[in-house]
Amino acid sequence: MKNKHLIPLMLILFTVFSSFSGYGQNKEYYQLKTYTIKDDDQEKRVDTYLKDAYIPALKRMGIEHVGVFKVRPDKFKLSDKIYVLIPFKTLAEFDKLDAMLAVDKEHLASGADYINATHDKKPYERINSVLMRAFPDMPVMKPSTVEGERKDRVYELRSYEGPTEAMYHRKVDMFNEGGEVELFENLGFNAVFYADVISGDKMPNLMYMTTFSDMDKRNALWKNFVDSDKWKEISVMDKYVNTVSNADIFLLYPTEYSDY
Protein backbone atom coordinates (compact mmCIF):
# COMPACT_ATOMS: atom_id res chain seq x y z
CA MET A 1 0.00 0.00 0.00
CA LYS A 2 2.82 2.38 0.86
CA ASN A 3 4.42 1.90 -2.55
CA LYS A 4 1.10 2.64 -4.29
CA HIS A 5 0.95 6.07 -2.66
CA LEU A 6 4.69 6.71 -3.01
CA ILE A 7 4.83 6.38 -6.79
CA PRO A 8 2.23 9.11 -7.55
CA LEU A 9 3.92 11.39 -5.00
CA MET A 10 7.29 10.90 -6.66
CA LEU A 11 5.80 11.71 -10.05
CA ILE A 12 4.30 14.92 -8.69
CA LEU A 13 7.62 15.96 -7.11
CA PHE A 14 9.50 15.14 -10.30
CA THR A 15 7.09 17.26 -12.36
CA VAL A 16 7.38 20.23 -10.00
CA PHE A 17 11.16 19.96 -9.84
CA SER A 18 11.42 19.73 -13.63
CA SER A 19 9.31 22.82 -14.13
CA PHE A 20 11.45 24.84 -11.71
CA SER A 21 14.75 23.58 -13.07
CA GLY A 22 13.68 24.56 -16.58
CA TYR A 23 12.33 27.96 -15.55
CA GLY A 24 13.73 30.71 -17.72
CA GLN A 25 16.06 28.39 -19.59
CA ASN A 26 14.95 29.83 -22.94
CA LYS A 27 15.30 33.43 -21.81
CA GLU A 28 18.37 35.36 -22.85
CA TYR A 29 20.57 37.34 -20.49
CA TYR A 30 21.88 40.83 -21.23
CA GLN A 31 24.82 42.78 -19.92
CA LEU A 32 24.68 46.55 -20.26
CA LYS A 33 28.16 48.03 -19.88
CA THR A 34 28.30 51.80 -19.54
CA TYR A 35 31.61 53.57 -20.04
CA THR A 36 31.99 57.02 -18.52
CA ILE A 37 34.50 59.13 -20.45
CA LYS A 38 35.85 62.62 -19.85
CA ASP A 39 37.24 63.82 -23.20
CA ASP A 40 37.69 63.15 -26.91
CA ASP A 41 40.83 61.09 -26.36
CA GLN A 42 39.05 58.62 -24.07
CA GLU A 43 36.09 58.43 -26.44
CA LYS A 44 38.39 57.61 -29.37
CA ARG A 45 40.30 54.96 -27.40
CA VAL A 46 37.15 53.20 -26.18
CA ASP A 47 35.61 53.36 -29.67
CA THR A 48 38.76 51.88 -31.21
CA TYR A 49 38.91 49.08 -28.65
CA LEU A 50 35.25 48.16 -29.01
CA LYS A 51 35.31 48.31 -32.82
CA ASP A 52 38.65 46.62 -33.52
CA ALA A 53 39.14 44.26 -30.56
CA TYR A 54 36.22 43.66 -28.20
CA ILE A 55 33.30 43.13 -30.60
CA PRO A 56 35.31 41.00 -33.06
CA ALA A 57 36.37 38.82 -30.09
CA LEU A 58 32.73 38.42 -29.01
CA LYS A 59 31.81 37.33 -32.52
CA ARG A 60 34.58 34.72 -32.48
CA MET A 61 32.87 33.35 -29.36
CA GLY A 62 29.56 33.16 -31.20
CA ILE A 63 28.02 36.25 -29.56
CA GLU A 64 26.08 38.26 -32.15
CA HIS A 65 23.93 41.41 -32.11
CA VAL A 66 26.16 43.57 -29.90
CA GLY A 67 24.80 47.10 -29.72
CA VAL A 68 26.90 50.19 -29.02
CA PHE A 69 25.16 53.49 -28.38
CA LYS A 70 25.90 57.09 -27.48
CA VAL A 71 23.79 59.93 -26.09
CA ARG A 72 21.91 61.93 -28.69
CA PRO A 73 23.11 65.55 -28.91
CA ASP A 74 21.27 67.70 -26.39
CA LYS A 75 22.55 71.02 -25.04
CA PHE A 76 21.00 70.21 -21.66
CA LYS A 77 22.67 66.80 -21.24
CA LEU A 78 26.28 65.72 -20.87
CA SER A 79 27.26 63.21 -23.56
CA ASP A 80 29.90 61.39 -21.50
CA LYS A 81 28.64 57.81 -21.86
CA ILE A 82 29.11 54.89 -24.24
CA TYR A 83 26.61 52.04 -23.80
CA VAL A 84 27.39 48.46 -24.84
CA LEU A 85 24.55 45.91 -24.85
CA ILE A 86 25.64 42.26 -25.03
CA PRO A 87 23.22 39.30 -25.33
CA PHE A 88 24.01 35.89 -23.81
CA LYS A 89 22.11 32.67 -24.37
CA THR A 90 22.99 31.44 -20.85
CA LEU A 91 24.63 32.67 -17.66
CA ALA A 92 27.45 30.19 -18.31
CA GLU A 93 28.25 32.07 -21.52
CA PHE A 94 28.44 35.32 -19.55
CA ASP A 95 30.54 33.71 -16.83
CA LYS A 96 33.28 32.53 -19.17
CA LEU A 97 33.55 35.78 -21.16
CA ASP A 98 36.48 37.39 -19.33
CA ALA A 99 38.49 34.17 -19.29
CA MET A 100 37.97 33.76 -23.04
CA LEU A 101 39.01 37.36 -23.73
CA ALA A 102 42.18 36.91 -21.65
CA VAL A 103 43.49 34.16 -23.94
CA ASP A 104 42.26 35.52 -27.29
CA LYS A 105 45.50 36.55 -29.01
CA GLU A 106 43.78 38.67 -31.66
CA HIS A 107 41.87 40.52 -28.94
CA LEU A 108 45.04 41.12 -26.91
CA ALA A 109 46.94 42.41 -29.94
CA SER A 110 44.18 44.59 -31.42
CA GLY A 111 43.22 46.02 -28.03
CA ALA A 112 46.75 46.58 -26.69
CA ASP A 113 46.40 50.36 -26.27
CA TYR A 114 43.27 49.90 -24.16
CA ILE A 115 44.26 46.71 -22.33
CA ASN A 116 47.77 47.89 -21.39
CA ALA A 117 46.84 51.49 -20.55
CA THR A 118 48.77 53.10 -17.69
CA HIS A 119 47.21 54.68 -14.61
CA ASP A 120 48.01 58.19 -15.83
CA LYS A 121 46.54 57.62 -19.29
CA LYS A 122 43.47 55.50 -18.65
CA PRO A 123 40.98 55.06 -21.53
CA TYR A 124 37.85 55.70 -19.41
CA GLU A 125 36.82 56.99 -15.98
CA ARG A 126 34.59 54.09 -14.84
CA ILE A 127 32.59 51.15 -16.16
CA ASN A 128 29.13 50.41 -14.79
CA SER A 129 27.64 46.96 -15.43
CA VAL A 130 24.02 45.77 -15.20
CA LEU A 131 22.98 42.14 -15.71
CA MET A 132 19.46 41.38 -16.91
CA ARG A 133 17.18 38.43 -17.73
CA ALA A 134 14.68 38.72 -20.60
CA PHE A 135 10.93 38.94 -19.97
CA PRO A 136 8.82 35.87 -20.81
CA ASP A 137 6.83 37.83 -23.41
CA MET A 138 10.05 38.64 -25.29
CA PRO A 139 12.60 35.99 -24.33
CA VAL A 140 15.00 36.71 -27.22
CA MET A 141 16.48 39.99 -28.39
CA LYS A 142 15.23 41.50 -31.65
CA PRO A 143 17.96 43.67 -33.20
CA SER A 144 16.27 46.82 -34.48
CA THR A 145 15.37 47.02 -38.16
CA VAL A 146 14.66 50.77 -38.22
CA GLU A 147 16.29 52.55 -41.12
CA GLY A 148 17.68 55.99 -41.82
CA GLU A 149 20.85 57.85 -40.84
CA ARG A 150 22.21 56.42 -37.60
CA LYS A 151 22.75 59.88 -36.12
CA ASP A 152 19.02 60.60 -36.61
CA ARG A 153 17.74 57.37 -35.06
CA VAL A 154 16.37 57.30 -31.51
CA TYR A 155 17.12 54.24 -29.40
CA GLU A 156 15.21 54.82 -26.19
CA LEU A 157 16.57 52.99 -23.17
CA ARG A 158 14.35 53.09 -20.09
CA SER A 159 14.89 51.97 -16.51
CA TYR A 160 11.89 51.69 -14.18
CA GLU A 161 12.52 51.35 -10.46
CA GLY A 162 9.92 49.88 -8.12
CA PRO A 163 9.19 51.18 -4.60
CA THR A 164 9.32 47.63 -3.20
CA GLU A 165 9.92 44.14 -4.58
CA ALA A 166 6.21 43.34 -4.45
CA MET A 167 5.19 46.48 -6.36
CA TYR A 168 8.03 45.96 -8.81
CA HIS A 169 6.75 42.47 -9.64
CA ARG A 170 3.33 43.95 -10.33
CA LYS A 171 4.92 46.34 -12.85
CA VAL A 172 6.63 43.39 -14.53
CA ASP A 173 3.24 41.66 -14.64
CA MET A 174 1.84 44.77 -16.33
CA PHE A 175 4.34 44.37 -19.16
CA ASN A 176 3.68 40.65 -19.61
CA GLU A 177 0.26 39.43 -18.45
CA GLY A 178 -1.10 42.99 -18.49
CA GLY A 179 -0.36 43.38 -22.20
CA GLU A 180 2.06 46.32 -22.25
CA VAL A 181 4.65 44.43 -24.32
CA GLU A 182 1.93 43.44 -26.79
CA LEU A 183 0.78 47.07 -27.02
CA PHE A 184 4.29 48.26 -27.86
CA GLU A 185 4.50 45.55 -30.52
CA ASN A 186 1.13 46.41 -32.06
CA LEU A 187 2.00 50.11 -32.28
CA GLY A 188 5.36 49.46 -33.96
CA PHE A 189 7.83 50.51 -31.27
CA ASN A 190 10.51 48.12 -32.61
CA ALA A 191 11.60 46.94 -29.17
CA VAL A 192 15.05 45.37 -28.83
CA PHE A 193 14.51 43.81 -25.39
CA TYR A 194 12.56 43.90 -22.12
CA ALA A 195 14.28 42.52 -19.03
CA ASP A 196 14.45 42.17 -15.27
CA VAL A 197 17.60 43.58 -13.72
CA ILE A 198 19.06 40.71 -11.69
CA SER A 199 22.24 42.54 -10.67
CA GLY A 200 22.64 46.31 -10.62
CA ASP A 201 22.72 49.43 -8.47
CA LYS A 202 19.06 50.48 -8.75
CA MET A 203 17.18 47.31 -7.86
CA PRO A 204 14.41 46.39 -8.01
CA ASN A 205 14.16 47.63 -11.56
CA LEU A 206 13.49 46.63 -15.14
CA MET A 207 14.97 47.95 -18.36
CA TYR A 208 13.86 47.96 -21.98
CA MET A 209 14.78 49.55 -25.31
CA THR A 210 12.52 50.75 -28.12
CA THR A 211 13.76 52.19 -31.42
CA PHE A 212 12.62 54.81 -33.93
CA SER A 213 13.85 56.21 -37.23
CA ASP A 214 13.86 59.77 -35.85
CA MET A 215 12.55 61.93 -33.02
CA ASP A 216 9.32 62.86 -34.80
CA LYS A 217 8.44 59.17 -35.20
CA ARG A 218 9.27 58.54 -31.56
CA ASN A 219 7.07 61.39 -30.32
CA ALA A 220 4.15 60.34 -32.55
CA LEU A 221 4.25 56.73 -31.37
CA TRP A 222 4.40 57.69 -27.70
CA LYS A 223 1.32 59.85 -28.25
CA ASN A 224 -0.43 56.86 -29.81
CA PHE A 225 0.61 54.80 -26.81
CA VAL A 226 -0.80 57.10 -24.12
CA ASP A 227 -3.95 57.71 -26.17
CA SER A 228 -4.63 54.00 -26.74
CA ASP A 229 -7.62 52.31 -25.15
CA LYS A 230 -5.38 49.52 -23.84
CA TRP A 231 -3.09 51.90 -21.95
CA LYS A 232 -6.04 53.81 -20.54
CA GLU A 233 -7.46 50.50 -19.33
CA ILE A 234 -4.38 49.02 -17.63
CA SER A 235 -2.82 52.25 -16.32
CA VAL A 236 -5.69 52.82 -13.87
CA MET A 237 -5.94 49.26 -12.53
CA ASP A 238 -5.39 49.26 -8.78
CA LYS A 239 -2.71 46.56 -8.91
CA TYR A 240 -0.59 48.60 -11.34
CA VAL A 241 -0.93 52.06 -9.78
CA ASN A 242 2.23 53.52 -8.15
CA THR A 243 4.41 50.58 -9.18
CA VAL A 244 7.18 52.85 -10.56
CA SER A 245 9.02 55.10 -8.11
CA ASN A 246 11.56 56.47 -10.60
CA ALA A 247 11.98 56.32 -14.38
CA ASP A 248 15.27 57.07 -16.15
CA ILE A 249 15.00 57.76 -19.88
CA PHE A 250 18.08 57.72 -22.11
CA LEU A 251 17.75 58.85 -25.74
CA LEU A 252 20.59 57.26 -27.70
CA TYR A 253 21.79 56.63 -31.24
CA PRO A 254 23.76 53.65 -32.59
CA THR A 255 27.44 54.06 -33.46
CA GLU A 256 28.59 53.22 -36.97
CA TYR A 257 30.11 49.96 -35.71
CA SER A 258 27.06 48.89 -33.69
CA ASP A 259 25.40 45.73 -35.03
CA TYR A 260 22.02 47.50 -35.32
Secondary structure, 3 states (H helix, E strand, C coil): CHHHHHHHHHHHHHHHHHHHHCCCCCCCEEEEEEEECCCHHHHHHHHHHHHHHHHHHHHHCCCCCCEEEEECCCCCCCCCEEEEEEEECCHHHHHCHHHHHHCCHHHHHHCHHHHCCCHHHCCCCEEEEEEEEECCCCCCCCCCCCCCCHHHCEEEEEEEECCCHHHHHHHHHHHCCCCHHHHHHHHCCCCCEEEEEEECCCCCEEEEEEEECCHHHHHHHHHHHHHCHHHHHHCCCHHHCCCCCEEEEEEEEECCCCCC
